[in-house]
Amino acid sequence: MWRHLGDRDARANDRAVELLTAGTAGVDEAAEGADWHGRHLVHLAVAHGRAGDSGSARQVLERARSIAVATASRRLAEQVDAAVRDLGLSVTP
């Protein structure tokens, strides 16, 4: 799996959740459906998962998957699938 903010320790992961939550919440409507926004959501989901919040991780990955489908982004879909596998989650395709 690729590197994520917070890979090294729990405090850094908590900071990643904080920063990624603020960053993904601050996008305008046009950007919410963009491929790059979906990639940021995958990073946020991984940080949630590493913090032990599988419910939030699952919810965020479902949002990212819907962006992958809407944009036909194979790369984003692969990142979502990798995160689901690595976190041991199940997400509706």
BELTAFEN-V320252 format. One line per field, one symbol per residue. phi: phi as a letter, one per 40 degrees, with the letter a starting at -180 (. if undefined). psi: psi as a letter, one per 30 degrees, with the letter a starting at -180 (. if undefined). burial: 1 if it has 16 or more other ideal C-beta (glycine too) atoms within 10 Angstrom, else 0. Layout:
phi: ???
psi: ???
burial: ???
//
This chain:
phi: .ccbdgccaccccdccdcccccccccccdccdbcdccccccccccccccccgbcccdccccccccccdcccfccccdcccdccdcccgbbbcc
psi: llklkgfeleeeeeeeeeeeeeeffglleeffgkeeeeeeeeeeeeeeeffgifeeeeeeeeeeeeeeeefhjeeeeeeeeeeeeefhlkkk.
burial: 000111000000100110010001000000000100111111111111111000011101111110110010100110111011001010100
//
